[in-house]
Amino acid sequence: MSGPGETIGFDDFLKLDVRAGTVVRAEPYPQARKPAIKIWVDFGDDLGVRKTSAQLTAHYTPESLPGRQVAAVVNFPAKQIGKFMSEILVLGFPDAQGSVVLLTPDKSVPNGGRLF
């Protein structure tokens, strides 16, 4: 995407549920078509732990992710990725080579906190 996307109304933004959570578990996902890591993120008491796989291997290892806070969309429908069911979309930005750099809060925040 080179320029800004389509203009939306504030009500459209409110439909997107982006929450902060802490990675509690991460594993290699060698069966994925592109190198990926399976991760489990704790979003607190209301949402619990949700899982996904993400193409994070350029900058992260499964050992480096637990304890890291991330931002994720939690209200997309679950999606089958190979033999793994993804329940969230972890957010990131591309670096100069197009590899994912995770979007993280710059200070610790409560798990489950909603983006506003």
C-alpha positions in Angstrom: 0.0 0.0 0.0 1.7 3.2 -1.1 -0.8 5.9 -0.1 -3.5 6.3 2.5 -6.4 3.8 2.3 -10.0 4.6 1.7 -11.5 7.3 4.0 -13.8 5.8 6.6 -16.0 7.2 9.3 -15.3 7.1 13.0 -18.1 4.5 13.5 -16.1 2.2 11.1 -13.0 2.6 13.2 -15.0 1.7 16.3 -15.9 -1.7 14.8 -12.2 -2.7 14.8 -11.4 -4.1 18.3 -7.6 -3.7 18.8 -6.4 -4.9 22.2 -3.1 -5.1 24.1 -1.9 -8.5 25.3 1.1 -10.3 26.5 2.7 -13.2 24.6 2.6 -16.2 26.9 3.8 -18.9 24.6 5.5 -19.2 21.2 6.5 -22.1 19.0 8.1 -22.6 15.6 5.6 -23.4 12.8 7.7 -25.3 10.3 4.6 -26.6 8.5 3.7 -23.0 7.3 4.2 -22.2 3.7 6.3 -19.1 4.7 8.5 -19.1 7.8 6.2 -18.4 10.8 5.8 -18.6 14.5 2.7 -19.8 16.4 2.0 -17.5 19.3 -0.5 -17.4 22.2 -1.4 -14.0 23.6 -3.1 -13.3 27.0 -5.7 -10.6 26.8 -6.8 -10.7 30.4 -9.8 -12.1 32.2 -12.5 -10.9 29.7 -10.9 -12.4 26.5 -8.4 -14.9 27.8 -5.6 -16.4 25.8 -6.0 -16.4 22.0 -3.6 -17.8 19.4 -2.3 -17.0 15.9 0.6 -17.6 13.6 2.6 -14.8 12.2 5.5 -14.3 9.8 7.8 -12.9 12.4 11.0 -14.9 11.8 13.1 -12.1 10.4 13.3 -10.2 13.7 11.9 -12.6 16.4 12.5 -16.2 17.6 10.0 -18.2 19.6 12.3 -17.7 22.7 12.2 -13.9 22.3 8.5 -13.4 22.3 7.1 -14.6 25.6 6.6 -11.6 28.0 6.4 -9.1 25.1 3.3 -7.0 24.8 1.7 -6.8 21.4 -1.4 -5.2 19.8 -3.9 -7.4 17.9 -7.3 -7.3 16.3 -9.5 -9.6 18.3 -12.8 -9.4 16.5 -12.0 -10.9 13.1 -13.4 -14.4 12.5 -11.1 -17.3 13.2 -9.1 -18.4 10.1 -7.5 -21.7 9.3 -3.8 -21.4 8.5 -2.6 -24.8 7.5 -3.4 -27.1 10.4 -3.5 -24.2 12.8 -6.6 -22.1 13.7 -5.7 -18.4 14.0 -8.0 -16.4 16.3 -6.4 -13.0 16.2 -4.4 -10.7 13.9 -1.2 -9.5 15.6 -0.3 -6.0 14.2 3.0 -4.8 12.9 4.7 -2.6 10.4 7.1 -3.5 7.5 10.7 -2.7 7.9 12.7 -1.5 4.8 12.9 -5.1 3.5 9.2 -5.8 4.1 9.7 -8.0 7.2 7.2 -7.6 10.2 8.2 -5.4 13.1 5.6 -5.8 15.9 3.4 -3.0 17.1 3.9 -2.7 20.8 3.0 -0.2 23.5 6.0 1.9 24.7 5.0 1.4 28.3 3.4 -1.6 30.1 -0.4 -1.6 29.8 -3.1 -3.9 31.3 -3.8 -7.0 29.1 -7.1 -6.5 27.3 -6.8 -2.7 27.1 -8.6 -1.5 24.0 -7.0 0.9 21.5 -8.6 4.4 21.3 
